[in-house]
Amino acid sequence: MKDRQHQTDIFCTYKPVAIGPQKTHWVEFQLVDERGEPLANLPWRATNQAVRDGCVAEYSGSTDAQGVIRLEDLYPLDVTLLMPAAPLAEVLQQRRLRAVRPEPERPGASDSKPLYGKQRPGFSPVEKQAHEQGHAYQYLRIGQLCDELPKFNPPWPELDPPPAYHFPDAEFSGFTVQYEALNCRHVLEVCPLRAWSLVLHDEQKYSLANAYNLGLMSILSYSNRAENLYGSPEYFFAEQCLDLSRTPRVWDGGKNWPCLVTDVSFNDRYASCVKMNTATAVPPHGDTQLFSVVNATQVLVAWRGTDFDRLHAPDLATDLTFRPVLPEVKAGCAPSIPCVDIALEGRVHLGFQEAFKAVQAVYGGRFEKELPYSTIGKQLFICGHSLGGALGLIHAASLRAHNPLLYTYGMPRTFTLAALKALSEIRHFRHVNDTDTIPSVPPEADLDNHLYRLYGPLGTTLGFAWSMGQALATNVIEFGDSYGHHGELAMFYRVEQHIQSRGSSYPAYRNKDGLGAPYYNTIKTRLPVRSNLYLVPSINKTLSEKSGKLQHLFISSLDKKTLERIFPRYKNPKPGGLLGIGNHMMGEYMAHITHRLLTAIEPDRKPPLDAQDEIKRFAEQMTKHGGTSPKDEYERNDLFLKMHKQLEAALEATVQSEGGAEALQRFGAVTKSSGV
């Protein structure tokens, strides 16, 4: 019978076929880390359809000293490699990342591309070597090899999905090679199981890395975005610091600032970030915001400053309530650490104290016990901008038994001079940006006038640094217990050069008995090139003291009319907007710090930054017009240029720290590629 669906045949029911031994195949895997070091002596297992059907036993063994796995006598079937999670995770947590990474752009809100795509080619020396040797290459993360989620310490929350970058495969299905790709070696570059950590140094000396990263944390404290959105502190530490494909960035309006980070073991990652806002507490109490975060070695607290974007009424009220009152702030203490009361001689700004006490009232348990307890055995960093800097100083005073390190930016005066004596052991670096007027309030009254008479417009900033010891010793009596500055100064100063010449050369004026004798008057004219210098007097106190003496001599050499013309007393002689508020914004502070950090990382940067070029042109102007400049001003500017140059020493701790050189190299590459 034969039709379209059935066919029967009594002939040729079978056909004998003569065959020889079946052809078998082989495959090799070589497992290395990002630096090309082999992942040796690690257990593995491999399966294919023949194993699953029970035709052959499962393949297993350990990687050899070169990280190589070889499978032989394979059928032409897809092969899947799997590795036990615990030993693989233990080894990968100890390996380091390479310095230069692909840095893919982050997908936009409407972009459907996955957040963690394949690594772009061309960045890995391992990839280049594999291709040169004729091998296949693949970049993998631990979750694409391991057979389950490893155990971590501290444990990963059971209900939370594992970090998406490291574990992109929720099924833990392993790495599969198609049968067409057998009979060759596959080099598997496996990303170390690491997390990003901010480069911070707990030391007495000024650090550019600290200034940069704590400045970014001060910006991050202003964020009002929901915790699951890019730009919030919670998202930064929970998501960005676990995404090794990109350098973590702090979002500031339309700008993203890359952080200076190093890689640490995944177990040493940042724990959950805790954001505190007294205005949204139940019940609300005041309007103070901050966040804190902890990892294996650091405790970081960032205080939010005055919200100038919204002209926030509660913040402005806090700033303007500057009546000095006795300190009434509880000290934060932890078990086994002596508790030092914040009660001091002298007084504190009433508005700042009330804003700080609002946090203690709302978050008492965490703020006075949990946070101090978490500092045991760790380094405590506190930071803040503007009002946030003042609150940070009060917080550091309450935790001074825990040896905090404080970096502030554009902070107003907070304590009176008598109180500052008891706070002298607190390590604090206070940044001031040129004509930013906020650091000059509340006013020091007669003390301000005294310093202006001595040092001119530098009197209330560098002038106070030059005379700090004398001010604390004598001015409490001479001027009363006025507000004063705390901490070591770091100033961004727009330096100028003047030339001096005789008055008119008109012959009728040559006789000094003539018409006012202007020929014998000295006229000082400002030269066109001005430069922003980064001055940290504590790096070289000898240069600083010499600069102060020369500034005093320069100011004293000017007659009153010339002084007012060159340095208008109640006006802003330099750019910066109304009362210098433009120079108060944190973005302006970060621009100066970023330029100096990049210059210190690569002094011969090509092409040079605008700031580098400006300083070079100012130095050339100094040389060209040195003979006609006021001697004291010229010598002071020369010392200022040397102080600016010596700031490169503020990167020594970073260079010498583990992973510090790679962190600087990575930061330099990221900023070049993103045009920072």
PyMOL commands that set and color helices and strands:
alter all, ss='L'
color gray80, all
select helices_A, chain A and resi 49-52+85-94+125-132+142-144+179-181+208-220+233-238+240-242+266-268+313-320+350-362+364-374+387-398+400-402+417-422+438-440+446-458+462-466+468-479+507-509+518-520+537-539+541-557+560-566+578-584+586-601+610-624+626-628+631-656+660-674
alter helices_A, ss='H'
color red, helices_A
select strands_A, chain A and resi 25-32+43-47+59-62+68-74+79-82+136-140+175-177+185-190+194-198+249-252+255-258+261-265+274-277+289-294+298-303+324-325+348-349+379-385+405-409+427-433+488-495+498-502+522-526+531-535
alter strands_A, ss='S'
color yellow, strands_A
deselect
rebuild
show_as cartoon
